[in-house]
Amino acid sequence: YILWGFLPLSLVLLAMRGLGAFYFGEPVLHGVEALHFAALWGLAFLFVGLSEEYLLRGYTLYTLADGIGYWPATIILAAAFAYGHSRNSGETRLGVIMTGAFAIFACITLRRTGSLWLAVGAHAGWDWGQSYFYGVADSGLQVQGHLFNPRIAGPDWLSGGPVGPEGSALVLVLMVTMSVLFMVLYRDSDAKPKESQAVQA
């Protein structure tokens, strides 16, 4: 499930590289130090994925959906998720829209599979790939202990600018594409998660 976050991020960065807006750079960590930070950030972002998905796509979504319907609840909680990220000091309008689009994707995966596992994995894999593996900014913040030392070029709408990939229009296109693709691939698998399923990651 982590690959649902890590691989799409990799594809976006490869596309940016092809367009001359992103350069992967060289590894700045090696050996035991690289493994140490890989594990450290892996645990940190697994916790982030679990906590945020439980909070907004777990019992909260189930309870709200029980009252107003699944898709209206999805829109409301996606807006709440985007608003929460808008308070990050390095965030931009495009980046906020992208986080809302990810929230909708996560709700689609929950609806189709009846489980939060995929959403948690995609969330953690995306954040780990950004902050540790590729070393790009996340909401304008580049963490210590990242594997590569990349650089960006070109217009902010393409590269994401100081926000990181989440500020790129390519990522918004990616989120929409992933959502549509998932609904097509799982079109006969509408699980309509019960409470016990919705709160389990």
Secondary structure, DSSP 4 states (H G I P E B T S, - for coil): -THHHHHHHHHHHHHHHHTTSEE---B---HHHHHHHHHHHHHHHHHHHHHHHHHHHSHHHHHHHHHH-HHHHHHHHHHHHHHHHHTSTT--HHHHHHHHHHHHHHHHHHHHHS-SHHHHHHHHHHHHIIIIIS---BTTB--SS-SB--EE-S-HHHH-GGG-GGGSHHHHHHHHHHHHHHHHHTTT------HHHHT--
